[in-house]
Amino acid sequence: MVRPVTTPPHAPVATPARVLLPLIVPAIVVGVASSLLLIGLTELSRLLKGVLWELLPDAIGVGRYSAPWTIAVLTGTGLAVGLVVWKVPGHAGPDPATTGLVDPPMPPSVVPSLLLTAVLGLAGGVSLGPENPITAANIALAAWLGGKAMRGSRVELWAALAAAGTVGALFGTPVAAALILTESLASRPAPGALWDKLFAPLIAGGAGSLTTVLIAHPTIDLALPALSGSRWGDVPAALAVSSLGALAGMAAVHVFPYTHAAFRKLGHPVAAITAGGLVLGLLGALGGQLTLFKGLEEVRVLAADPSGWSSGQFALMTVVKLAALTIAATCGFRGGRIFPSLFVGVALGLGVSALVPEVHPTIAVACAVLGLLLAITRQGWLSLFTAALLAADPHVLPLLCVALLPAWLLVTGRPQMQLHDDGTPLR
């Protein structure tokens, strides 16, 4: 007797195509809109950056990136951001030390002040990227407008579309969005097959990334030296460098709650963020121009001429940038930690290669970035993808998959670079 084939009770139930088809247009709209808002934010901050770091110092006869000007601009940026957080409606959202990359929607009234603080920070040289503010803003707007346009739709749908569209726009590919959402879905299981859940977000991520690529032509390819093939000696080098990156990142995670508590004791956002800006200015004066800003443009300068700096200079830039990232993220500036972490990882990797020439620079950079991002973000797939994207060499991927394992052992189960409302770290 032939038994009928039945679906195991634990198998996910596939979503019918008639349910998925109506999501295509909203996903495209959200993806394109998310990209356009990111492009507008980036362009506005670029124009303001030109005023702060070129027009003004030239007009008053001060060196563009001299130590006095660096300290003055970052302190002034802290004051301006503090005033926005204090006085502008919405107050730029909750304490950024307590938020992640993809969080539940904020009220739409928060968006103007949040974007304003992001523009000021990006232009003023703060060591944070646009990823957290722009993702939060897009999620808030998509949830608000989407709920009005499609009555009865779930907030979670619009949040997923906006998150995917923004991440796709940030990285220029929807793959990063798919990886982040896959980890998110794994931690919050829901009915339905995985690719049914990713169907609409992938469309939003594709629309966001294509819009950004067609308009802004972004790239994070560092044109690192190609590998001629893997060698046995590359395996211990990859394991050691990824572990070193993870330890460096965990050092910043360890001091994160302490610096946050120190700034919180100042008792007022204007005082805390202005003080943070002053510290960032001093760090920028110490580390130099390349340690300012989110780090994506500056990291290309490092990769273009690795021999232009000594291992000691790379070490200084690594420490300064990691300290600046920690200070900026705990004193109240609004911004993301992924792009500054890229700079830290690249500087660390190039420093290792300069100190130990037997370690190939591409392996050193990719593995250092992998370890740093694992410690800072706890996003395994995103860290692996970003490290592989930087290397742009298929020989590196097997090494990265192996190098991820000891680095993950160093960070898993330990405090994260995110705090509860009472100041204690997440785990």
Secondary structure by P-SEA (a helix, b strand, c coil): ccccccccccbbbbbcaaaaaaaaaaaaaaaaaaaaaaaaaaaaaaaaaaaaccaaaaaaccccccaaaaaaaaaaaaaaaaaaaccccccccccccccccccccccccccaaaaaaaaaaaaacccccccaaaaaaaaaaaaaaaaaacccccaaaaaaaaaaaaaaaaaccaaaaaaaaaaaaaaccccccccccaaaaaaaaaaaaaaaaacccccccccccccccccaaaaaaaaaaaaaaaaaaaaaaaaaaaaaaaaaacccaaaaaaaaaaaaaaaaaaaccccccccaaaaaaaaaccccccaaaaaaaaaaaaaaaaaaaccbbbbbcaaaaaaaaaaaaaaaaaacccccaaaaaaaaaaaaaaaacccaaaaaaaaaaaaccccaaaaaaaaaaaaaaaccccccccccccccccc
